[in-house]
Amino acid sequence: MSGEIPEGLIKPEFERRYRELLGDEYELLLSFMAKKPIPSIRINPMKVEPEWLVDKLSEEGWELERIPWYDYGCRVIRGPERLGNTPWHQLGLYYVQEAASMIPPVVLRPEPGLKILDLAASPGSKATQIAEMMSFKGLLIANDVNPARVDALAANVQRMGSLNVVVTISDGRRAPQKFGYNVFDKVILDAPCSSLGEVRRSWGALARWSPKSVNKISKLQVSLAKAAYQTLKPGGLMVYSTCTLEPKENEWVVYNLVRMGAIIEKPEIRGLKWRPGLEGWMNWEFGKEMKRTMRVYPQDNDTLGFYVALLKKPT
Ligand SMILES: C[S@@+](CC[C@H](N)C(=O)[O-])C[C@H]1O[C@@H](n2cnc3c(N)ncnc32)[C@H](O)[C@@H]1O
């Protein structure tokens, strides 16, 4: 999938909204949406010495380039076979994960010994990354509602050897009833979304896009985000992330958490170009503090598009 986005796939309302959002950069966004994403891997430092694996893969003809914002992330410029086919992959020495998808765990800063909830975790890219960042110490609950996707999550947790992960199946909207109120040191909600940031992978998200579908998923995101926030301890940190660019699925959801008392913190991340979140959009006012949330457009770092917000629950 590369080249021009087929005519008719972009709806007039989409063009109107995104031209308003991006101005002259709209065409640049489209050109990146039409470009195949660069594959990348996340090395599992709990199973292998990262330098050893990089040397081994290089010897076998892989050309890797370090990802600046995550120590164990590498882009794969070229390689002799499919990344999922190698014995190193089967052994869980690395996980095939897009570079922008590594951002939310870095912003969350999981530490060993903490109690963390990943409320929408399947297939486990971020959950297994978080477990590795915790050095497999402490507890990570990796939850998802979809049984088939939970199978993939459990398989990835097992392959990566993530010893401190407990996999659960439940509707995240009932998270406080299931896991308790004010219990987790950190929570991540990598929400189901309209996936506009993933158009580089598949143009399906463009075909499915409509204001109505965005509004529908936004309602689910607000319910999930409120439930996730309720499980967080006072003083705890929560990351809300999506792989979409839609304000109704991003700033609007965070605005709802701010109304519950959440404080937006400025994320710390190195080597990543990002834009401040929107203070307002169409007839909505989200507030000035939204500038501390991160919009990552595909053209900024040659990745998928992402939105990431870091929130603190006051003590
Ligand atoms: C963007 S994906 C998560 C990707 C995952 N965090 C990762 O990095 O591999 C969103 C997930 O939300 C799950 N989901 C949708 N509705 C949910 C709900 N009500 N409760 C919990 N999970 C839900 C979907 O099954 C899907 O796996």
The ligand as an SDF file (V2000), in Angstrom:
LIG
                    3D

 27 29  0  0  0  0  0  0  0  0999 V2000
   -5.9850    0.4510   20.3830 C   0  0  0  0  0  0  0  0  0  0  0  0
   -6.4000   -1.1420   20.8800 S   0  0  0  0  0  0  0  0  0  0  0  0
   -5.2640   -1.4200   22.1980 C   0  0  0  0  0  0  0  0  0  0  0  0
   -3.8770   -1.7270   21.7190 C   0  0  0  0  0  0  0  0  0  0  0  0
   -2.9800   -2.1850   22.8590 C   0  0  0  0  0  0  0  0  0  0  0  0
   -2.9490   -1.2120   23.9290 N   0  0  0  0  0  0  0  0  0  0  0  0
   -1.5670   -2.4400   22.3780 C   0  0  0  0  0  0  0  0  0  0  0  0
   -0.7090   -1.5630   22.5280 O   0  0  0  0  0  0  0  0  0  0  0  0
   -1.3010   -3.5410   21.8670 O   0  0  0  0  0  0  0  0  0  0  0  0
   -7.8810   -0.9000   21.7490 C   0  0  0  0  0  0  0  0  0  0  0  0
   -8.3870   -2.1310   22.4770 C   0  0  0  0  0  0  0  0  0  0  0  0
   -9.5660   -1.7320   23.2160 O   0  0  0  0  0  0  0  0  0  0  0  0
  -10.3490   -2.8880   23.3810 C   0  0  0  0  0  0  0  0  0  0  0  0
  -11.6750   -2.4700   23.8580 N   0  0  0  0  0  0  0  0  0  0  0  0
  -12.7300   -1.9960   23.1480 C   0  0  0  0  0  0  0  0  0  0  0  0
  -13.7710   -1.7530   23.9630 N   0  0  0  0  0  0  0  0  0  0  0  0
  -13.3620   -2.0680   25.2190 C   0  0  0  0  0  0  0  0  0  0  0  0
  -13.9920   -2.0500   26.4950 C   0  0  0  0  0  0  0  0  0  0  0  0
  -15.2590   -1.6530   26.6370 N   0  0  0  0  0  0  0  0  0  0  0  0
  -13.2800   -2.4550   27.5630 N   0  0  0  0  0  0  0  0  0  0  0  0
  -11.9960   -2.8780   27.4380 C   0  0  0  0  0  0  0  0  0  0  0  0
  -11.3550   -2.9250   26.2460 N   0  0  0  0  0  0  0  0  0  0  0  0
  -12.0240   -2.5220   25.1570 C   0  0  0  0  0  0  0  0  0  0  0  0
  -10.3100   -3.5250   22.0020 C   0  0  0  0  0  0  0  0  0  0  0  0
  -10.6570   -4.8860   22.0680 O   0  0  0  0  0  0  0  0  0  0  0  0
   -8.8500   -3.2800   21.5900 C   0  0  0  0  0  0  0  0  0  0  0  0
   -8.0700   -4.4100   21.8510 O   0  0  0  0  0  0  0  0  0  0  0  0
  1  2  1  0
  2  3  1  0
  2 10  1  0
  3  4  1  0
  4  5  1  0
  5  6  1  0
  5  7  1  0
  7  8  2  0
  7  9  1  0
 10 11  1  0
 11 12  1  0
 11 26  1  0
 12 13  1  0
 13 14  1  0
 13 24  1  0
 14 15  1  0
 14 23  1  0
 15 16  2  0
 16 17  1  0
 17 18  1  0
 17 23  2  0
 18 19  1  0
 18 20  2  0
 20 21  1  0
 21 22  2  0
 22 23  1  0
 24 25  1  0
 24 26  1  0
 26 27  1  0
M  CHG  2   2   1   9  -1
M  END
$$$$
